[in-house]
């Protein structure tokens, strides 16, 4: 692929005569892109379009094999999903999808003017107590689709919806079916980039299977300490797993790149939802990314946390407690430490830590008309 170098021509050393008629300065699109040339693509062809037929066949075979001995998330259930389900409660033949539609709630460089082609998968391999989409992830609402039917929907999003990309949201537990759906849609003429929108709780086997199919990785690095992930995500070794998977993602696609229309086409975009009282973990995450991924990594420090799912609900008595103690104490709430919005100071502290670590590419509101590049 070609990069726009954007190099200005060197000044000529010959004498230049001043024209008596003032020459108006021509503005390029009436605004500057504020985009460094290494991150600006002349054009882009999705990675799955460049996959050979032999490599595509290998990926199909590998996807089916993983379904018979599932190890595509760090839970490592090892179940044959054709016979029974594991932690995610999703089988092998179909996926459960809640919403398929053009989506305008993503980063400006992802949603653009026409929207991102969002596919919200039901189910999840995490059990976040604060899940902002708990009605989808925890309750498994939606319709069952085969990989072929899912691929047909990608084509509808592209041809009818005119979306800029296909945005696979919470797909960690259905990676084999996702791989099969992309390969099917490729044969039908899919040509927009694929986004893998994940909680970062992925196994390296999963990321390896997606290599050559995904254009943009969009992981949400949630928490840093293992004690926090056990309490709030109900998962062991979350941070260690996220670090490994994000490194693998960056190795595949590099830093986030755009075409001149301001739409992201390829690379890594890391999100972090600032949690009330846990801003120090966000600071550690920013420092780690600058030191271990790239100082050019594109970061979205999100501030939209609100108490949801199990947060703020009345505490239930433990089953082992004596019957006399089964009364709920008045005012005692579950996960009360995060039962409030995040403050501006907490958000600012994470941003300051990111800047101090050397990060500079943030998803900020633009100071000009157009996209936030």
N, C-alpha and C positions, 0 to 999 in steps of 0.2 A: 504494500500500500504506500501511497505517496503522502508526504507531509508538505504542507505549505511552509516554506522557510520564512517568508515575510521579511527578507533581507532588503534593506534599502540600498540603492545603487551608490557606489562610492562617489564622492564629490570630484568633479573634473577640475584639473589644475589650470585650465585655460581661462582667460579673462572673460567674464560674462557681462555684456552691455545691458544696462537697465532699459527696460521698455518704457516709453512715455505713457503707454496705456496700462493702467493697473490690471493685472491678471487675477481673476477671482480664484480663490482656493477651493478646490473641489473636495467635498467631504464624502467619505466612503460610507454610504448608507446612513448619513447624518449622525453617526455615532461611532465610537471606537469599540472594538470587541474586548479589549482588556484581556487578551488571551495570548499566552506565550506560544510561539510557533511549534514547539515540540508536541503540544497537546491539540493542535489543529490539523484535522485530516482533510485532504483534498476531496477524497471520496471514500466510501467504505462498502465492502462486501461482507455480509455476515459469515462467521466462521463455518457454520454448518453447510453453506453453499460451496465451500472449498473442500469439503470432506470427500474422499474417494469412496467409490461404491464398496470396495473391500473393507475400508475402515468402518463404514456404516454397517455392514453385515456383522463385523466383529462386535460393534457396540450393541446391536440387537441381541446377539447371542449372550453377551455378558449381562445385559439387563435381565434376560429370562433366568440366567443362572443365579443372580442375586435374589430374585424373588423366591427361589427354592431354598435359599439359605441366607436369610436377610441379615446383612451386616452394614447397611447403608446409613446408619446413624450410630452414634457412640453407645446407644443402649445395647447393641450387639445381641439382639434377641435370638438370632440364629434359627428362626422358625421358617417352615415352608409355608409361605403365604397363600399357596394354592389350597392348603388344608386348614390352616387356622391363622389367626392374627396375633401380632405382638403388641407392644406398648401403644403403638399408634392406632390400633383397632381398624386398620385398612387392609383389605386383602390384596390379591394379585390381579384379578381380571379387570377391575374397574378402579377409578378414583372417585372420591366424592367432592363435588365442586359446589360452592355456595353461590358465587356471583361470577359472571363473565360479562364484562362491559368496558367501554372506554372510561378511564379513570382520570380525574383531575385533582387528586389529592397527593400527588407525588412531588418530587423536586421539579422546579421549572424546566431544567434540562432533560428531564425524563418524560414529563407529560406534554411539553410543547404546547402548540395551539390545538392539536386534534385529540389529545389525550393519550394515555398509555393503555395498551390492551390488557387490562387486569384480569387475571384468573385467580380467584380466591379459593384455595383448596381447604376443605374441611379437615379437621383433625390436626394433630401436632405431636412432635416427639418431646416437647417440653410441657410443663404444667405450671406456667407462670401464674402466680396468685393475683397479679395485677393486670393480666392480659387485656389489652385495649380492644381486642377482637374476640373476646371469650365466647360470644354467641356462635362464632364460626369455628374457632379452634377447639373449644372444649365440648360443645354440644353436637358436633358432627351433623349440622343441618346441610341440606343440599341435595343435588341429584347425582346419580351414579352415571359415569361416562367411561367408555372404553378408550384406550389410547387413540384409536382411529377417530372416534367421535370428538375427542379433545382436539386432535389435529385439525379436524374440519372447522372447529370453532376459531382456531387461529386464523384460518383463511377468511372466515367471515369478518373477524375483527380487522384484518388488513384491507380487504376489498370493499366491505360495506362501511365499517367504522372509520377507515382511513387513519388508524392509529400509527404512532411512530415506532412502536415496539410491542413485543409480547412480554408481559410482566407476570412471571410465575411467582405467586405470593404464598409463602409457607409451603414449599414443595419438598422439604427435606425427607419426608417419610414416603414420598411417591416418586422418587427419582427414576426408577426403572420405567414406570409408565410415562413419565415426562420425556425420557429419552426416546421411547417408541413413538410418542406423539409428535415430537419435533421431526424425526426422520420421515414420518408419514406426511406431515405438512410440507416438508421439503419437496417431496415428489409432486405435490399439488400446486407448487409455485410460491411457497412462502419466501419472502425476501426481506423482512424487517428483522432487526436485531432481537435476540432473546435475552431477557433479564432474569437472573436467578435471585429472587428476593427472599433472603433467608435469615434465620435467627443466629446463624453461625455455628449451630450445633450439628455439624456435618462430619462424617468420617472422611478420611483421605481417599478411601475407595470410592466414595460417592463423587468427590471432586474430580477424581481421575476419570470416572465414567462420563462426566459432563464435559471434559476437555474436548474442544473442537466443536461443541454445540452451543455453548453459552458465550455471549459477547460482553455482557455487563454483569458483574457480580455485585450484589447489593446486600452485604451482611449487616446485621444489627448487633454490634458488640455490646452486650447488655451490662454485665457486672464483672468485677475483677477478682474478688475474694471467693474462695471455695465455700466458706461458711455462708456467704450471701446467696450463692447459687443453690445451695442445698435448701435454704429457707424459702427463697422467693421463686426459684425456677424448678425446684424439686429435681435437681440434676447434680450429679457429682462431676468434678473436673471440667466444669463448663469453660472457664477461662483458658485452660490448657488446650482444650479441644478447639476453641474459637481461634486461638493464636495459630495453631497448626493449619486449620482450614483457610484462614485469611491469607497466610503466607502462600499456600498452594494456589489460591485464587489469583493473587498478585503475580505469581510466577507465570500463570497462563495468559493473563490479559493486560498486565501492566497498569499504569496510571490512567485515569479517566481522560478520554479524548473526545473531541467534538468535531462535527462538520461545520462549515461556515454559517449554517442556519441556526446554530446554537443548540442543536440536539446532541446529546451524548450518544455515542455509537459503540464504544469499546472501553473496557477498563474496570477499575475497582472504585466503588463509592461506599464508604463505611459510615454507617449511622451509629449514633449513641443517644439513647433516651435518658436524659438526666433525671435521676430519681431523688426525691426529697430525703435529705440526710445521708445520701450516698455519693455526694459530689466528689469526694476524695477518690473513689473508685474510677470515676470518669477521668479524673486527672491522671491516674496511673495508666489508663487505657490510651490516652492521648500521647503520653510520654513513650509508651511501648511502641505505638505505631510509628512515631517519628524515628525511633532508634532501630526498629526491626523491619519495617515495611518500606516506607519512603517518606521523605519530607514533602513530596509532591502528591501524596495521597489526598483525594478529595473527601472532605469530611462534612457530615451534616450533624451538628449538635442540636438535638431536638428538645423542645421545651413544652410539648403538648401533653405531658403526663397528667393524668387525673385518676383519682381512686376509682377502681372498677373491679369487676369479677368478685373475688373473695375479700378484697380490702374493705374494711369498715363494716363488715357484717358482724352481727352479734356472735360472740364465742359460744360454741356448742360444748356441752359437758363431755368429758372423756368417757369412753365406754367402760374403762376400768374403775372409774370413780364410784364410790358408794352412793346408793340411791338418795341419801340425805344431802349429798353434795351436787345433785343434778340440776340445781337451780342456777340460771345464768345470772352472774353478778351484774347489777344495773350499771350501764355505761361501759362495760368491758367489751372491746371490739377486737376483731381479728386484724393482725398486721397494722396495728394502730400507728406504728412509727412512720408509715408511708400513707397514712390516711389524710393527706392534704396535698394541695398543688405544690409544684416546685417553685422556689423563690427566684427572683432575678439575680440575687447575689450568688446563689448556687450555680445558676447557668453561667454567669460571668466568670466564676472561678474556674470552671471547666474550659471555657474559651481562652482565658488567660494562660492556663497551663498548656493548652495546645499551641498557642502562639510562642510561648517561652520555649517549648520543645522544638520549634522550627517549622511547624505546620503553617500553611498560608492559604491553602485552597479550601474555602468554606462555602457552604450553601447559604449565603446571605441575600436579603432582598436587594435587588439591583438598584444602583443609584442613577440609572438611566432607563429609558424605555427599552423593553426587550427582555431577554432571558438573563438569569443570574449565572454568568459564566465564571 
